[in-house]
Amino acid sequence: MPAESTAMVLPPRGIRPAAPHGDGAVVVRAPNWIGDAVLALPAVAALAEHFAERQVLVVARGPIAPLFVGLPRIAEVLRVAGEGASRLVTARRALAGQSPAIGVVLPHSFGSAVELASGGVRELWGYGGPLRRLVLDVALPPRWLRRRHRWESYAILAAAVTGKQVPERYPLARGPGDVAAADALFAEAGLVGDGRPLVGLVPGAHASSRRWPAERFSDLASRLAAGGARVVLFGSSGERELAARVAAGADPRPADWAGRTPLPVLVECFRRLDFLVTNDTGPMHLAAAVGTPLLDLCGAANEVVTGPRGRASEVIVHPIHCRPCVKNRCAYNLGCMRGIGIDRVHALVSARLHDRVLAAGGG
């Protein structure tokens, strides 16, 4: 699991570490997507540890902010909302009175850099670009992003700022209320104490090019249940209709928790699973971060750059000429996703569950 990873990113050569003046705060602008935010945790943890004698603030979009609440040495998580100019205004308000000495812009976007600049940050670090160079004080070469896993890209920036190596680790705070909420969901569905394997399914994703067909998730749920597993569907509030369709097509009907698991609760639910089958999406990275064994059904995404981390994670692809296209819409009838057959997926999941039973001494 990633928590036990020995991966390490070293400081890049030729970059002098930050030496902020005064006692101003350090502000870290978090990525905007759930998966990217998870992969940024090693960088955020390294920055918070290095600047332990200063206030370390995280600026994040509202839906992402809970991932950083309660992390060690993070003084406050400031939330921004809206798009464009409105988000710029909320960022300026959030940073009002903070007088930040240094800002680290993790997202590779011009707008995120402008947000911190508008908040009065004295020295801005990030990856350069045609426009971003106009805002950043220290701009790392964008070519360093090529062919690197996303967690490494964030970690290199943190290593440059601190002058120290950045280990791969994924701290996720555990709130008693979140643990209790997850316990209540499992108890409500009768998924406690019967000894049967618990398998989660994530049939949604932010783009259609990253979704395995819903009917195959239904078929998989039915096959797993026939083999003795208990199945739970996960998804956002916007994916309730999709999850309901998957549940209705399965026999027996699995538990459907779409829209019922805020991010911290979702993490606690994943900790309790024996296995997760998921499209390439944000929740996948949450599960990998806590070491949940999983199978990533990877279509348009580039698994080299954004694949799940950890020894318990496995990626399945159907290689065709156009993948990975990293596009949200497909022009070829989703050949990369439809090419991942139900028999193949079921066989892989069944084998992994069998291995877990053997490892646990279950015969």
PEQUI-V491182 format. One record per pair of residues at least 6 apart in sequence whose ideal C-beta (glycine too) atoms are under 7 Angstrom apart, sorted by the first residue. I is the first residue (numbers start at 1). J is the second residue. D is the distance in whole Angstrom. If there is no record, write none. Layout:
i: [I,I]
j: [J,J]
d: [D,D]
This chain:
i: [1,1,1,1,2,2,2,2,2,2,2,3,3,3,5,7,8,8,8,9,9,9,9,9,9,10,10,11,11,11,11,11,12,12,12,15,17,17,17,18,18,18,18,20,20,20,21,22,23,24,24,24,24,25,25,25,25,25,25,25,26,26,26,26,26,26,26,27,27,27,27,27,27,27,28,28,28,28,28,28,29,29,29,29,29,29,29,29,29,30,30,30,30,30,30,30,30,31,31,31,31,32,32,32,33,34,34,34,35,35,35,35,35,36,37,37,38,38,38,38,38,39,39,39,39,40,40,41,41,42,42,42,42,42,42,42,43,43,43,43,43,43,44,44,45,45,46,46,46,46,47,47,47,47,47,48,48,48,48,48,49,50,50,52,55,56,56,56,57,57,57,57,58,58,58,58,59,59,59,59,59,60,60,60,61,61,62,62,65,65,66,66,66,67,68,68,69,69,70,70,71,71,72,78,78,79,80,80,80,80,80,81,81,82,87,88,88,88,91,91,91,92,92,95,95,99,100,100,100,100,101,101,102,102,102,102,103,103,103,103,104,104,104,105,105,105,105,105,105,106,106,108,108,110,110,110,113,113,113,113,113,114,116,117,117,123,124,124,124,125,125,125,125,126,126,126,126,127,127,127,127,127,128,128,128,128,128,129,132,133,140,140,144,145,147,149,149,150,150,151,151,155,158,159,159,170,172,172,172,175,178,178,178,179,181,182,182,182,182,185,185,185,186,186,189,191,191,191,196,196,196,197,197,197,197,198,198,198,198,198,199,199,199,199,199,199,199,200,200,200,200,200,201,201,201,201,201,201,202,202,202,202,202,202,202,202,203,203,203,203,203,203,203,203,203,204,204,204,204,204,204,204,205,205,205,205,206,207,208,208,209,209,209,209,209,209,209,210,210,210,210,210,210,211,211,212,212,212,212,213,214,214,214,215,216,217,218,218,218,219,220,220,220,220,221,221,221,221,222,222,223,224,224,225,225,227,229,231,232,232,232,233,233,233,233,233,233,233,233,234,234,234,234,234,235,235,235,235,236,236,237,239,240,240,243,243,244,247,247,247,261,266,266,267,267,270,270,270,270,270,271,271,273,274,274,275,275,275,275,275,276,276,276,277,277,277,278,278,278,278,278,279,280,280,280,280,280,284,284,284,285,287,288,288,288,288,288,291,291,292,293,293,293,294,294,294,295,295,295,295,295,296,296,296,296,296,296,297,297,298,298,298,298,299,299,299,299,300,300,300,300,300,300,300,301,301,302,302,303,303,307,308,316,316,316,318,318,318,320,320,320,322,323]
j: [291,310,311,312,168,170,288,289,291,309,310,169,170,291,168,168,165,166,167,152,155,156,159,165,166,159,165,159,160,163,164,165,156,159,160,160,161,162,163,102,123,125,161,101,102,123,101,101,54,99,100,101,122,54,55,56,57,98,100,101,47,51,54,56,100,101,102,57,59,95,100,103,116,121,44,47,56,58,104,106,59,103,104,105,106,107,112,115,116,37,40,58,59,60,64,68,106,37,40,106,107,61,64,107,282,64,282,283,281,282,284,285,306,150,64,67,67,170,285,286,289,150,151,154,285,106,154,170,171,151,155,166,167,168,169,170,106,154,155,157,158,166,58,68,169,171,158,162,164,166,56,104,158,161,162,56,71,72,73,74,73,162,164,73,75,73,74,75,75,76,78,98,68,74,77,78,78,80,91,94,115,68,77,79,80,81,79,81,77,79,262,263,264,263,74,77,77,173,173,175,171,173,171,94,95,94,87,90,91,94,115,87,90,90,115,114,115,118,115,118,119,118,119,119,120,120,119,120,121,122,122,123,121,122,123,125,116,121,124,125,125,157,161,112,113,116,124,125,126,154,157,127,145,129,131,132,124,126,132,135,136,135,124,124,135,137,135,136,137,136,138,157,161,132,136,139,157,139,140,142,145,157,136,139,140,141,142,142,139,139,157,160,156,153,304,304,305,305,306,168,309,166,166,165,166,289,267,289,290,264,264,265,268,268,265,265,268,269,272,257,260,269,192,272,255,198,230,255,228,229,230,229,274,275,353,230,232,272,273,274,224,229,231,273,274,275,277,232,234,270,273,276,217,220,221,231,233,277,234,235,276,278,279,281,283,284,211,214,217,233,235,242,243,246,279,211,235,236,239,242,279,281,211,279,280,281,281,328,329,330,299,300,327,328,329,330,334,279,280,281,299,300,301,279,337,279,297,337,340,338,242,245,246,249,342,246,246,249,250,342,277,342,345,346,231,246,250,254,250,251,346,231,349,231,252,350,353,254,254,255,257,243,246,247,254,255,256,257,258,257,258,261,266,283,242,243,258,259,258,259,259,258,258,259,256,258,256,253,254,256,269,283,286,286,290,276,286,287,290,292,290,292,292,353,356,293,294,349,352,353,287,292,294,295,345,349,284,287,294,296,297,297,296,298,299,301,306,294,296,308,308,294,294,308,309,310,313,310,312,312,312,352,356,308,312,313,314,316,345,348,349,307,308,313,314,315,316,316,340,307,315,316,317,323,334,336,337,323,324,325,326,327,330,336,324,326,324,326,315,317,315,315,340,345,348,336,339,340,335,336,339,332,336]
d: [3,5,7,6,6,5,6,6,7,5,4,6,6,6,4,4,5,7,5,6,4,6,5,6,5,6,5,4,6,5,6,7,6,7,5,4,6,6,3,5,7,7,5,4,4,6,7,6,7,5,5,3,7,6,4,7,5,5,5,7,7,5,5,5,7,7,5,5,6,7,4,5,6,6,6,6,7,5,5,7,5,7,7,5,6,6,5,6,6,5,6,6,7,4,6,6,6,5,5,5,5,5,7,6,6,6,3,7,7,4,7,4,7,6,5,5,7,7,4,6,5,5,4,6,6,5,5,5,6,6,5,6,7,5,6,7,6,4,5,6,4,6,7,7,6,5,5,6,7,4,7,6,5,7,7,5,7,7,4,6,6,4,6,5,4,6,6,6,6,5,6,7,4,6,5,7,5,6,6,6,7,6,6,6,6,7,5,5,5,5,7,5,5,6,6,5,5,6,3,6,6,6,7,4,7,7,5,5,5,6,7,7,5,6,7,6,6,6,4,6,6,5,5,3,6,7,7,7,4,7,6,7,7,7,5,7,4,4,5,7,5,7,6,5,5,6,6,7,4,5,7,5,7,7,5,5,6,6,5,4,6,6,6,6,5,5,6,5,5,7,5,7,5,6,5,7,7,7,5,5,6,7,6,3,6,6,6,6,6,5,6,6,6,5,7,7,6,6,5,6,7,4,5,6,5,4,6,6,6,6,4,5,5,5,5,6,4,5,7,6,7,7,5,6,4,6,5,7,6,6,5,5,4,7,5,5,7,6,5,5,5,5,5,7,6,5,7,5,6,7,5,4,6,7,6,6,5,5,5,7,7,4,6,6,5,7,7,6,4,7,7,6,6,5,7,7,5,7,4,5,7,7,5,4,7,4,7,4,6,7,6,4,6,6,6,5,7,5,5,6,6,6,6,6,7,6,5,5,6,7,6,5,5,6,5,5,5,3,5,5,7,6,6,6,5,7,4,5,5,5,5,5,7,6,6,6,7,4,6,5,6,5,6,6,6,7,5,7,6,6,7,6,7,6,6,5,4,7,7,6,4,5,5,5,5,4,6,5,6,5,6,6,6,5,6,7,6,4,6,5,5,7,5,6,6,5,7,6,6,6,5,5,4,5,7,6,4,7,6,6,7,5,6,5,7,4,7,7,6,5,6,5,6,4,5,5,5,6,6,7,4,6,7,6,7,5,5,6,7,6,6,6,5,7,7,5,7,6,6,7,5,7,5,7,7,4,4,7,6,5,6,6,7,7,6,6,4,6,5,7,5,7,6,7,7,5,3,5,5,5,6,6,4]
